[in-house]
Amino acid sequence: MQTERERSLEERPSHEVVRERLISVLEMSLGSDIMRYMHMDNVTEVMVNPDGKLWLDMEGKGFVYTGITMPEDATKRIIYSVADLSGQVIDMKQNPSLQADIPASRLFTNCRFQAELPPIVTGPSFNIRKHSKTVYTLDDYVEQGSMTKSQCAVIRDAILHHKNIIAAGGTASGKTTLLNAILAEISKLDERIVTIEDTKELKCTAQNKTALTTQEHVGMDDLLRMTLRLSPNRIVVGEVRGKEALTLIDAWSTGHRGGCSTVHSDSALETLFRLENMIARVSVTPQQASIARAINVIVYIAKRAARRRIEEVIAVDTWDSKAGEYITHRLDDPEELTE
């Protein structure tokens, strides 16, 4: 006799049934230990190194070894399960690495998955980066000591005055979480927002909004060009990584001000050079003046040990062609950072 769950699966479209079963297979492959960590809100990343050791990245603690060592076969089962779920192939000869998204479901929040197999590593390994369920506000950052009052004030001022803002930082620094806090402030305003991203991480609560996500044959640059026809007041891009940087710079400097995005960089000033490098892939002429016109404010966040903190907020004034440098100035109070 069929159970209620089995009858429910039969009544759903076949692709949904397959997806549900693949998610169940992944849950079994992960096992009770990893699933327990996946459901802990203070765990931001779960990783298995080539030596099989299971590590966590935990808020307020940093990297923590669980004391668990995963057998190679168990680690491979997890990797192959994610590959099946994402419709990709990973093998030890031609495709020894895997980048995938684990979609939101009854078992998981959206997660990023990166895996490697020998010979590029000595043993199978993977990282699961969990997307935060909670949308932190700018006030939350201040209360947690991750942002000073002056930094909060200048960011709010930039939002109200339609400044284009870049949230910059290194790997796992919390750029997207910060971008969502900025987006939460923007969403309070009576404006039309269009968001663009590769992975669904942005959380926009505005009433008038459109969310665009890249597909196999529709990239970030394609979506940005499409966005210009959607009458946006604010264009928000999850992360700028490549040739779409030029399209975004053009959009932000020609009537679509007040947007925000993230860029991977090592400092606030370095962010501008990173944008230069991205644009150089598709432009034969330097675009420093255009970058300086388009980018108004850069908020740099860093992860030091177990703590994430806004280290610098700068304004981009102009590009000095004679001196060959960007002219910037601090917007926050450096002395507050030492308190």
N, C-alpha and C positions, 0 to 999 in steps of 0.2 A: 504493500500500500504506500502511495507517495506521501511524502511529508509536505507541509505547507510551503517550505522553502523550495523543494524540488518542483512543485507546481508553479511557483512564482517564476523560477528560472525558465521553465518551458514557455511561459506566456510572454517573456521579454524577447526583443530582437536578438537574433543569433550572435551578432558581434558583441552585444552586452553580456550575453551568457558566457562566451569565450573569455572575455576580459575578466569577468568575475571569477571564473575558474582559475585563470592564470594568477590572479591576485591571491587566491586561496593557496595555490601551489607555492607562491613566494612566501606567504606567511609560514607554511610548514617548513620551507627551506631555511628561513631565518631562525626558527626555533624559539622557544619560550624566553631564553635569556635576552636575545637581541630584541624581540618584540617588546619585552618589558622596558628596555631602554628607549625604544622608539616611542613609547607612550609617556615617557617622563618629560615634562615641559622644560626642565632645566638642562636637558641633554640636547645640544645643538648639532652634534656630529657623532656618528658611529663609524669606526674604522677597524679593519683587520689588516695588519701588516703582513709582508711576505713570510715572516716567522710564525704567523698564525695567531699572534697576540691580539686580543680584542681591546681596543682603546676607545675612550669617550672624550669628547670636548664638552665640558660642563660650564654653564654660566657661573661665574664667581670662583671657579676652581681651576679652570684651564684643562689641560690634558690629564686624564686619569686612567691608569691601567686597571682593568676589571679583575685581573687574576685568572681570566679565562683564555685558554689557547684553543683555537679552532682547528680541527683536522682539515687537511687540504681538500678532501672530497666534499666536506660540508661547505667550505668556502666556494668551491667550484659550483656546487648546486645553486647557491645563492646567485652567483654571477650569471649562470645559464638561465635561471628563472627570470631575472630582470631582462636579459636579452630577449627571451621569448615574449615577455610582456610588452616590450618596446618594439617588437618586430624587427630586431637586429640580429646580426650574427657575430659571435666572438669565438675565435679558435686560436690554437697555439702556433699556427703556421702563417696565415695571411692577415688575420684580424685579432691581434693579441690584446687590444684595449677596447673599452666600451664606455661611451658617454650616453647617459640616458636619464629620463625623468620617470620617477615613480608617481603615477597620477594619484590625486586625492580619491579616497574611497572610504568605506566603513572601517577599514583597518589602518589607513595611512593618511597623513597630510601630504601635500606635495613635497617631494624630495628630489634632490639631485643625486645621481649615482655615477661614480667613476670607478672602473675596475681595470685590472691588468692581469695578464697571464704570462707565464714563462714563454719565450726567453727574455722578455724585457724586464722581468723581475725574477727573483729566485724562487718565489712561490706565489700562488694566487693571492691577490689582495684587492680590497675595495674600500671606498669612502662613501658613506651616505650622509649628505648634508640636509638636515631637516629645515624646512621653511617655518618661520615663527608663526604660531597661531595668533599671538597677541599683537595688536597694533599699538606700539608705544607712541605716546604723544611727546611733544617737545617738553611739556611740563614733567613727564615721567623721567626724561633724560636728566633734567635739573635735579629732581628728587633723588635719583640714583647716584648723582655725582658724576655723571658722564658728560654733562654739559654745564657751563657756567650760566649765570643769569644774563650776563652781557651777551654771550653767544646766542642764547635763546631770543633775546630782544632783537639782535641784528638780523637773525634769520626770519623772524616774524615781520620785521620791517621790510626786508627784501621781498617777501611773499606779497605783502600788501601793495608794494610799489612795482609789481610785475617785473622783478629782476629774474634773470635766468640763473638758476642755481645748479651747481654740480656738487654731488656728494661723492667725495673721493676717498680712497683708502686702499690698503693692500688686501690680500686674500683673507677671507673670514674676519674682516675688520668690522663688519656690520653695516656696510654701505646700503644694502637694500632695506634693512630695518630702519635706518635713518631716513632713506628716501620715502618710506611709507609714513614716517612721522611728519615729514614736510608735506606729503600729499594729503595727510589728514587735515592739516591746516588749510591747504588750498581748497579742500572739499567743503569747507564751511562757507565759502564764498559762492555767490549766485552766478557761477560761470560754467561754460561747457568745457569738459576735460576729455581729451583723447589719450589713452595709454597704449604704449607699444612695448612688447616684450617677447623674449624667446620662451621663457618658462613663466607660468602664471604665479607670480610672487607679489605683484602690486595689489594693494587693497584700497580701492577708491570708493568712498561713501557718498560722493556727490550724486545728486539726483539726475543731472544732465551729463551723461558720460557715455563713451564708447570705448570698449577694450578690444584691442587688436593683438593677435598672437601669430608669430611666424609659423609657416608650414614648410614642407619640404621644398616647394618651388616658389615660395613667397617669403623673401628675406626682409630684414629690418629696413633696408633702403627702399624696397618696394612699398612697405607699409607706411614709411614716412612720406613718400610722395602721395600716397593715397590719402593720408591724414590731412594734407593741405587742402583737399576738396571737401573736408567734413566740417568746415567752419569752427575750428577749435579756438577757444580762448587760451587754453593752456595745452601744450604738448609735453607729455611725460614719457620718457624712454627708460625702460628698466636698466639697461647698461649699454653704453656705446663701446663697440669693440673694433669696428672696421670702417669700410668705405661709407657707411651711413653717417659718419661724423660730418662730412662735408654737407650733406643734405640737411642735417639738423642745424648746423651752423648757419646755413642760408635761411632756413625757416625762422630760427630764433632772432636773426638780425633784420628780418624783413616783415614785421607786422605780427609775429606770433610770439610775443614776449611773455615772460612769466612762467616758463616751463622749468622742468628739472629732470635730472638724469644722474647716473653714476658712471664713474670712470675709475679703472684700476690704476693706481699710481702710488709713488713713494712719498709724496709731499704735495702741498697745495700748488706750489709753483710748477712742480714736475707734471702736474695734470695738463697744463697748457702745452708742454712739449710732447706729451703722449698724444694729444689731439692733433698736433702738427704731424706726427709720424703716421697716424691713421689717415689723415687727409692726403699726405704725400703719395699714398698708394693709388690715388685716382686723380690727383691734380698735379700738373707740371709746374705750376707757380706756387710760391709760398703763400700761405693764407693767414699769416700772423695777425694782420690788421683786422681781418674778418673774425678771427677767433676772439680778439680783444673786444670787438664790438658786440659779439654774441654772448660771451660768457661774462656775467656781471659779478657773481659771487661763487667762491669755492669753499666748501666746508670739508675740512680734512679730519677723518676719524681713523684712529689707530687702535690696534689690539696690542697691549703690553702685558705679557704674562696672562693672567686671567681676566684682565680688565679692559673694557673698550671705553675710549674717551675721545671727545672732540679736542684736537690739539691746536687747531688754527682755523680761523675764518678770515678770508682775504677778499678784498674787492679788486677787480681787474679794471684799471683805469684806461690804459691805452697801450698800443705798441709803438715804441720809439724806434723808428726806422734808422735814424742816424746812429744811435747807440747800439742797435740790434738787440733790444731787450724789452720784455714786458714791464710796464710800470704798474705796480700793485701797492696796496697798503693794508695793514691789519684793521679789521673791523671790531674784533673783540679786544678785551683787556688782558694782555699776557700775564699781568700780576695776579689776576684771579686764578690762574692755573696753578700757582704755587701755594694757594691757600689750603 
